[in-house]
């Protein structure tokens, strides 16, 4: 059993385990699954005159508690349930990334870019800081992220969520095929 | 309104447990890996599509069941899911595209960013702070943006 859960989990296990949280949150307290709301709650904690953040962030304490749990869960997953093998991405992806100068596939992300040391060089700074900024700006502009639009929005058959998800992929393809080669200087 | 305090520790505990569960599932399914996100956007594996697709199917069937049976939550309140307003649609395609750019660059959407910190990739705290700055900037610019 421990050996089984130490392996990476296949999609048909992980997907349903994620999807079932949507009804669980609804049944528990009528809550809607949306991780990026937390970014707004953090903004609302900061004293400001911005109208968008004038509400009691404590209404989102359940969600902030959830995201704190995600950090703990990541820690548990990596310390007690981890397999030491590198992420088994396809050979096609490995050769595409190698052409961009990424050849170390150990860890969860390229260690020379996504590390405190990587943050001192331009490709690392751009990927982490610009990437993070666009995620935070885009998710609030679109009114949701992967959880709010791609999973709970599509589950509720909402057209706005479908449009947002098409946007997610359009942006992802532009970044993958045009921006990433520019940033990595390949 | 129910009289129970919404933020008492007992009432927050289930959300903490759901969060821990999520962090473990995110980690074990490798959706928090930058490499997996690259593989997805290069259409070189079914893994991420399988995860998102099956998550949507499970969520969809259960949400439709909740709506059809008019389920109430544990507090006895009716479960209502407010529909998202379409408006001009601009915010969805434009905001979505901006989000997608960031998703592919950082290799993480908001949930995985937090899970990565727990996994020891502490530099992702910087990505989270940058995302907070992005959300704050949106809040400032909001009155001037097409929605």
Contacts between the chains, C-beta under 8 A, distances in Angstrom:
chain1	res1	chain2	res2	distance
A	5	B	28	7.0
A	8	B	28	6.3
A	8	B	29	6.8
A	8	B	30	5.3
A	9	B	25	7.3
A	9	B	28	4.5
A	9	B	29	4.7
A	10	B	50	7.9
A	11	B	29	7.2
A	11	B	46	7.0
A	11	B	47	5.3
A	11	B	48	7.7
A	11	B	49	7.9
A	11	B	50	3.0
A	11	B	51	4.6
A	11	B	54	6.5
A	12	B	50	6.4
A	12	B	54	6.0
A	13	B	29	7.5
A	14	B	25	5.7
A	14	B	28	7.1
A	14	B	29	3.3
A	14	B	31	7.1
A	14	B	51	5.1
A	15	B	50	6.0
A	15	B	51	4.2
A	15	B	52	6.9
A	15	B	53	6.6
A	15	B	54	3.0
A	15	B	55	4.4
A	15	B	57	7.9
A	15	B	58	7.1
A	16	B	54	5.5
A	16	B	55	6.9
A	16	B	58	4.6
A	17	B	21	7.9
A	17	B	25	4.9
A	18	B	22	7.4
A	18	B	25	6.0
A	18	B	29	8.0
A	18	B	51	6.8
A	18	B	55	4.3
A	19	B	54	6.6
A	19	B	55	3.6
A	19	B	56	6.6
A	19	B	57	6.9
A	19	B	58	3.2
A	19	B	59	4.1
A	19	B	62	7.7
A	20	B	58	5.7
A	20	B	59	7.6
A	20	B	62	7.0
A	21	B	18	6.2
A	21	B	21	7.7
A	21	B	22	6.8
A	22	B	58	7.9
A	22	B	59	3.8
A	22	B	62	6.7
A	22	B	63	6.3
A	23	B	59	6.9
A	23	B	62	3.7
A	23	B	63	6.3
A	23	B	65	7.7
A	23	B	66	5.9
A	24	B	18	6.7
A	25	B	18	7.1
A	26	B	63	7.2
A	26	B	66	5.8
A	26	B	71	7.7
A	26	B	73	6.8
A	26	B	79	5.2
A	26	B	81	7.5
A	27	B	66	7.1
A	27	B	71	6.4
A	27	B	73	5.7
A	27	B	74	6.8
A	27	B	79	7.3
A	28	B	14	5.8
A	28	B	15	8.0
A	28	B	73	6.4
A	28	B	74	5.8
A	29	B	11	7.9
A	29	B	73	5.5
A	29	B	74	6.6
A	29	B	75	6.6
A	30	B	73	4.4
A	30	B	75	7.5
A	30	B	77	5.5
A	30	B	78	7.9
A	30	B	79	5.1
A	30	B	80	7.2
A	32	B	81	6.6
A	33	B	59	8.0
A	35	B	109	7.6
A	35	B	110	4.6
A	35	B	111	4.3
A	35	B	114	7.9
A	36	B	109	7.9
A	36	B	110	4.4
A	36	B	135	7.7
A	38	B	110	7.1
A	39	B	110	6.5
A	39	B	131	5.5
A	39	B	132	5.4
A	39	B	134	7.8
A	39	B	135	4.2
A	40	B	135	5.7
A	40	B	139	7.7
A	42	B	132	5.1
A	42	B	135	7.8
A	43	B	132	6.2
A	43	B	135	5.4
A	43	B	136	4.8
A	43	B	139	6.1
A	46	B	136	7.5
A	48	B	136	7.8
A	50	B	136	7.3
A	50	B	139	4.6
A	50	B	140	5.6
A	51	B	139	7.8
A	51	B	142	7.8
A	51	B	143	7.7
A	52	B	138	7.6
A	52	B	139	3.7
A	52	B	140	8.0
A	52	B	142	5.3
A	53	B	136	7.7
A	53	B	139	5.5
A	58	B	7	6.2
A	59	B	6	8.0
A	61	B	6	7.7
A	61	B	7	5.0
A	61	B	12	6.6
A	62	B	6	7.5
A	62	B	7	7.9
A	62	B	11	7.8
A	62	B	12	6.2
A	62	B	15	4.7
A	63	B	15	7.3
A	65	B	12	4.7
A	65	B	15	4.5
A	65	B	16	5.1
A	65	B	19	6.7
A	66	B	15	4.5
A	66	B	16	7.1
A	66	B	18	5.8
A	66	B	19	4.0
A	66	B	22	7.4
A	67	B	19	6.2
A	67	B	111	7.6
A	67	B	114	5.3
A	68	B	16	6.8
A	68	B	19	6.3
A	69	B	15	6.9
A	69	B	16	4.5
A	69	B	17	6.7
A	69	B	18	6.6
A	69	B	19	2.0
A	69	B	20	4.3
A	69	B	21	7.7
A	69	B	22	7.0
A	69	B	23	6.5
A	70	B	19	4.7
A	70	B	20	7.5
A	70	B	22	5.1
A	70	B	23	4.2
A	70	B	26	7.1
A	70	B	111	6.0
A	70	B	114	4.5
A	70	B	115	5.2
A	70	B	118	7.0
A	71	B	19	8.0
A	71	B	23	6.5
A	71	B	114	5.1
A	71	B	115	7.0
A	71	B	117	5.4
A	71	B	118	4.1
A	72	B	16	7.8
A	72	B	19	7.1
A	72	B	20	5.1
A	72	B	23	6.1
A	72	B	118	6.2
A	73	B	19	6.3
A	73	B	20	4.1
A	73	B	21	6.4
A	73	B	22	5.8
A	73	B	23	1.9
A	73	B	24	4.5
A	73	B	25	7.7
A	73	B	26	7.3
A	73	B	27	7.0
A	73	B	115	6.7
A	73	B	118	6.5
A	74	B	23	4.2
A	74	B	24	7.8
A	74	B	26	6.8
A	74	B	27	5.3
A	74	B	32	7.2
A	74	B	114	7.1
A	74	B	115	3.7
A	74	B	116	6.5
A	74	B	117	6.7
A	74	B	118	2.6
A	74	B	119	4.6
A	75	B	23	7.4
A	75	B	118	3.9
A	75	B	119	7.0
A	75	B	120	7.7
A	76	B	20	6.7
A	76	B	23	6.9
A	76	B	24	5.9
A	76	B	118	7.7
A	77	B	23	6.1
A	77	B	24	4.4
A	77	B	26	7.6
A	77	B	27	3.1
A	77	B	28	5.7
A	77	B	115	7.7
A	77	B	118	7.5
A	77	B	119	7.0
A	78	B	27	6.0
A	78	B	118	6.9
A	78	B	119	4.3
A	78	B	120	6.1
A	81	B	24	6.7
A	81	B	27	7.5
A	81	B	28	6.3
A	82	B	27	7.7
A	87	B	30	5.2
A	87	B	33	4.6
A	87	B	35	5.0
A	87	B	36	6.3
A	89	B	33	7.8
A	89	B	35	4.6
A	89	B	36	6.5
A	89	B	38	7.5
A	89	B	39	4.8
A	89	B	44	7.7
A	89	B	45	6.9
A	90	B	39	5.9
A	90	B	44	4.6
A	90	B	45	5.0
A	92	B	42	7.2
A	92	B	44	4.5
A	93	B	35	6.8
A	93	B	38	5.9
A	93	B	39	4.3
A	93	B	42	5.8
A	93	B	44	4.7
A	93	B	45	7.2
A	96	B	38	7.7
A	96	B	42	6.0
A	96	B	44	7.6
A	97	B	35	7.5
A	97	B	38	6.5
A	105	B	35	6.4
A	107	B	121	7.8
A	108	B	30	7.7
A	108	B	32	6.0
A	108	B	33	4.6
A	108	B	34	6.6
A	108	B	35	7.5
A	108	B	116	6.5
A	108	B	119	6.3
A	108	B	121	6.2
A	109	B	33	6.7
A	109	B	34	3.6
A	109	B	35	7.2
A	109	B	107	5.8
A	109	B	116	7.6
A	109	B	121	6.5
A	110	B	34	6.6
A	110	B	35	8.0
A	114	B	34	6.6
A	114	B	107	7.8
A	114	B	121	6.3
A	114	B	123	6.0
A	114	B	124	7.4
A	115	B	121	7.9
A	115	B	123	5.6
A	116	B	122	7.4
A	116	B	123	5.2
A	118	B	123	7.1
A	119	B	123	5.8
A	119	B	126	6.3
A	126	B	105	7.4
A	127	B	105	5.0
A	127	B	106	6.3
A	127	B	107	8.0
A	128	B	106	6.4
A	128	B	123	6.6
A	128	B	124	7.6
A	128	B	126	5.4
A	128	B	127	5.0
A	128	B	130	6.9
A	129	B	126	6.5
A	129	B	127	7.4
A	129	B	130	4.7
A	130	B	102	7.6
A	130	B	105	6.5
A	130	B	130	7.6
A	131	B	101	7.8
A	131	B	102	4.7
A	131	B	103	7.9
A	131	B	104	7.9
A	131	B	105	3.2
A	131	B	106	3.5
A	131	B	107	7.9
A	131	B	127	6.6
A	131	B	130	7.5
A	132	B	102	6.7
A	132	B	106	5.6
A	132	B	113	7.5
A	132	B	126	7.0
A	132	B	127	3.6
A	132	B	128	6.7
A	132	B	129	7.3
A	132	B	130	3.1
A	132	B	131	4.5
A	132	B	133	7.9
A	132	B	134	6.9
A	133	B	102	7.0
A	133	B	130	4.5
A	133	B	131	6.8
A	133	B	133	5.8
A	133	B	134	4.1
A	133	B	137	7.5
A	134	B	98	5.5
A	134	B	99	6.9
A	134	B	101	4.9
A	134	B	102	3.0
A	134	B	105	7.0
A	134	B	134	6.4
A	135	B	99	6.0
A	135	B	102	3.6
A	135	B	103	6.2
A	135	B	106	6.2
A	135	B	108	7.7
A	135	B	109	6.7
A	135	B	110	6.6
A	135	B	113	7.7
A	135	B	127	7.6
A	135	B	130	8.0
A	135	B	131	4.9
A	135	B	134	6.5
A	136	B	102	7.6
A	136	B	110	8.0
A	136	B	130	6.7
A	136	B	131	3.2
A	136	B	132	6.0
A	136	B	133	6.5
A	136	B	134	2.8
A	136	B	135	4.3
A	136	B	136	7.9
A	136	B	137	7.9
A	136	B	138	7.5
A	137	B	98	5.9
A	137	B	99	8.0
A	137	B	102	7.7
A	137	B	134	3.6
A	137	B	135	6.8
A	137	B	137	5.7
A	137	B	138	4.9
A	138	B	95	5.2
A	138	B	96	6.9
A	138	B	97	7.3
A	138	B	98	3.3
A	138	B	99	3.0
A	138	B	100	7.2
A	138	B	101	7.1
A	138	B	102	5.9
A	138	B	134	7.4
A	139	B	95	7.4
A	139	B	99	5.0
A	139	B	109	7.9
A	139	B	110	6.5
A	139	B	131	7.8
A	139	B	135	7.3
A	140	B	95	7.5
A	140	B	134	7.6
A	140	B	135	4.8
A	140	B	138	4.4
A	140	B	139	7.3
A	141	B	91	5.6
A	141	B	94	6.8
A	141	B	95	3.1
A	141	B	98	6.3
A	141	B	99	7.7
A	141	B	138	5.4
A	141	B	145	6.8
A	142	B	91	6.1
A	142	B	92	5.7
A	142	B	94	7.8
A	142	B	95	3.0
A	142	B	96	4.5
A	142	B	98	7.6
A	142	B	99	5.6
A	143	B	84	6.3
A	143	B	91	6.4
A	143	B	92	7.2
A	143	B	95	7.0
A	144	B	84	7.9
A	145	B	99	6.5
A	145	B	109	5.2
A	145	B	110	5.2
A	145	B	111	7.8
A	146	B	52	7.5
A	146	B	103	7.6
A	146	B	109	4.3
A	146	B	110	7.8
A	146	B	111	7.3
A	147	B	109	7.7
A	147	B	110	7.7
A	147	B	111	6.1
A	149	B	96	7.4
A	150	B	52	5.9
A	150	B	56	7.2
A	151	B	52	7.1
A	151	B	55	5.3
A	151	B	56	5.9
A	151	B	59	5.7
A	152	B	59	6.2
A	152	B	63	7.6
A	153	B	84	6.8
A	154	B	56	4.9
A	154	B	59	7.9
A	154	B	60	7.0
A	155	B	56	5.7
A	155	B	59	3.5
A	155	B	60	4.2
A	155	B	62	7.9
A	155	B	63	4.9
A	156	B	60	7.8
A	156	B	63	5.6
A	156	B	81	5.6
A	156	B	83	7.7
A	157	B	60	7.2
A	158	B	83	6.3
A	158	B	84	5.2
A	159	B	86	6.1
A	160	B	84	4.2
A	160	B	85	7.3
A	160	B	86	5.3
A	160	B	89	7.1
A	160	B	92	4.9
A	161	B	84	6.6
A	161	B	92	7.7
A	163	B	89	5.8
A	163	B	92	4.0
A	163	B	93	5.3
A	163	B	96	6.8
A	164	B	92	4.4
A	164	B	93	7.4
A	164	B	95	6.9
A	164	B	96	3.9
A	164	B	99	7.8
A	165	B	96	6.9
A	166	B	93	6.9
A	166	B	96	6.9
A	167	B	92	6.4
A	167	B	93	4.6
A	167	B	94	7.0
A	167	B	95	6.9
A	167	B	96	2.2
A	167	B	97	4.3
A	167	B	98	8.0
A	167	B	99	7.1
A	167	B	100	6.0
A	168	B	96	5.1
A	168	B	97	7.7
A	168	B	99	5.8
A	168	B	100	4.2
A	168	B	103	6.4
A	169	B	41	7.7
A	169	B	100	6.1
A	170	B	93	7.7
A	170	B	96	7.4
A	170	B	97	5.0
A	170	B	100	6.0
A	171	B	96	6.8
A	171	B	97	4.0
A	171	B	98	6.3
A	171	B	99	6.2
A	171	B	100	2.3
A	171	B	101	4.2
A	171	B	102	7.6
A	171	B	103	7.0
A	171	B	104	7.1
A	172	B	37	7.8
A	172	B	40	7.8
A	172	B	41	4.6
A	172	B	100	4.1
A	172	B	101	7.3
A	172	B	103	5.5
A	172	B	104	4.2
A	173	B	41	6.0
A	173	B	100	7.7
A	173	B	104	7.8
A	174	B	97	7.5
A	174	B	100	7.4
A	174	B	101	6.2
A	174	B	104	8.0
A	175	B	41	7.7
A	175	B	100	6.9
A	175	B	101	4.6
A	175	B	102	7.7
A	175	B	103	7.6
A	175	B	104	3.6
A	175	B	105	5.3
A	176	B	38	6.7
A	176	B	41	4.2
A	176	B	42	6.5
A	176	B	104	4.9
A	179	B	101	6.9
A	179	B	104	7.7
A	179	B	105	6.8
A	180	B	104	7.1
A	180	B	105	7.2
A	183	B	105	7.5
